[in-house]
Amino acid sequence: HIYFDSEQLLEIISFYIDVNDFEYARKAIAYAYELYPDNYELKIKQIEYFLVLSQLKKAAELIKELKEIASEDLEYQLVVARFWAIKNFPKKAIEFYLKAAKHEEDLDFIYNCIGNEYLNIEDIENALIYFKKGLDFSDDNDYSFFSIIQCYNELHQPEKCIDFLKDYIDENPFAEEAWAQLGSQYDKVNKLEEALEAFDYVTVIN
């Protein structure tokens, strides 16, 4: 047994969850409870552990227990949003993600999550809005970028996608994948010379 402060233990638990070592995550949670039995942040982390194991009933019990003391906590709002997403209640998930966004932390991640939930209810226009917000906070966010392309494809708006890609390339002129996507979109609207030029840039950059 070694002494760890609560923040260190939360990081250790997060690490084991991230690498899918759930047995060691369970042991770390149990050890953390020995040292800090009343720590509500630890209980939030345990909700996350329950969610990755799809133990939704246990997660729901802890969510209810912490509601009064942790409702304004960012991590609590995120795990509750994830809980509703797993339960397939996208609108409830969006509600909690929007609360979490007010903390102005991890906004690229939160906006991508909101975009995903809008996709789940087939609201492509709002999904596009939030994926773009996610990209605004992180230019190199591949998930936001490809989700935006997906939305334009589902909306059958190649011309608007071309405008988006040209603006993106203005800010990121050596973005190989953006040039490749631009070539594909030009091909869709039968602008073959422009498509070839875009693919030439891909070749040069690579």
N, C-alpha and C positions, 0 to 999 in steps of 0.2 A: 504494500500500500504506500502510495506517495501522495503528498498533499498537492492538490490543484485548486486554484481559485475557481469560482463558478464560471467565469468567462472562458477559461481554458477548457473546462469540462464540456461546455457547450460546443466549442470548436472541435473537440475530440469526437463528440457524438455526431456532429455534422459531417466530419471526415468519414466516419464509418458508414453513415447513411449514403454519402455520395459515392463511395466505392462498393456499395451493395454488400457490405459485410455486416449483416443484421445481427448475427450472434454477438459480435464485439460491440455493436451499437447498444444491444440490450444490456450487456455487462457494464458498459460505460454509464448508461442511464441508471442502473441499479446502484453503482458506486456513487454517482453524483447525488442520488437521493439519500445515501447514508450521511453525506457531508452537508447537504443543503435541502432538507426535506420540505421546506416551505417556499422554495424558490419557484415563482410562477413562470419564469423564463424557461426553466427546466421542464415544466409541465407542457409549455408550448412546444418544446423540442420533442417531447414524448408524443404529442399529437401528430407531429410530422412523421415520427417513427411508425405510429399506428396507420397513417395514411399510406405509406409505401408498402405496408403489409396488407393493405385493404381490410384492416380491422376497423371498420367504420363505426360500429356500435361503441367500441371503447373510445374512439376519437370523439364521437358525439357527446359522450359522458363528460370528457375533460373539457370540451368546448363549452358546454353548459356550466360546468363548475367555475371556469375562469371568466365567464361573461362579465360579471360585475367589476372585477379588478383589472381586466386586461383588454377591455373592448377598444381602447384607444391605442393599443400597442401595435406597431407595424407588423411584427412577426405573427401576432395573433390574427390580425386581419388577413394576412396572406395564407395562413393555414386554414382559416375558415373559408376563404375563397376557394382554395384548392379542394376542401371537403365538398363544397357544393358542386364544383366542377366534376369531381369523381362521381357524385350522386346524380349527375346529369341534370342539374338545375342551372343552366348557363346564366339566366338573369340574376339569380341570387349570387352567383360567383362574380359577375360583373359588378354588382352592388358593393361587394367587399373589396374587390380590386380597386374600385374608384375611391373608396375610403383610404386604402393603403397609399394610393397615388398622392394624396394630400400631404403625406410626409416628405414628398419630393426626394425620395431615395430610391435607388434601383428602378428608375422610371422606364428604362428601355425594357427591362424584364417584365415589369407590370403591364406596360402598354402592349407588349406582345401577347401576354396572357389574355388581356381584354380582347385583343384582335381574334385570338383563337376561339374565345367564347362566342363572339359575334358570328364567326364562321359556323359554329355549331348550331346556331339558329338561322343560318343561311341569310344573314344580314351582311352581305358582302361590302356594301358601301361603308358602313360603320367599321367593319373589320379593316378596310383599307385605310380609313382615317387613323386608327390606332396603330397599325403597323408603320405608317408614316411617322407618327409621333415617336414610336420606338426608334426608328432610324435617325430621327433628329437628335436623339441623345447619344447615339453611337454610330458614327458613319461606317464602321467596319462590322456592323451587326449583320452577318450573313442571313440569320433567320428572318429578320425584318425585311431585308432586301428581297429574298426569294418569296416571302409571303406576299409582298406587294405585287410582284410579277404574277403570282398565282391569282390574286384578286382581279387584276386587270384581265387576265385570261378568262376567268369565270364570268366577268362582266362583258366580255367580247369588245374590249376597248383598246385595240392595238395602237391607235393614234395617240391616245392619252398615255399609254405605256411608253411610247417612243418619246413623248415630251418629258415624262418622268426620267427616263434613262439618259436623255441628253443633259438634263439639269444635273443628274447625279454624276455624269462623266465630266461635266464642267468643274465639279468639286473634286473629283477623283479620276484624273485623266488616265491613270495607269491601271484602272480597275478592269482586268482582263474579262471577268465574267460579265460585267456590265456591257462591254463591247459585244460579247457573244450574244447576250440577250437582245441587244439593239439590232444586231444582224438578223436574228430570228424574227423580231417584230416587223422589221422592214420587209422580210420575206413574206410575211402574212398579208401585207397590203400591196404586194407585187411591186415594191420599189427595189428592184434587183440590183441596180448599180450601187445604191446606198447600202444594201445588205452586204455586197461584196467588199465595199470599202470598210465597213465595220469589221468584217471577218479578217480583212487584211491587218487591221490594227491589233486584233487578237494574236495573229501570227507574229507580228513585230514585238508585241509585249512579251510573249512567251519565249 
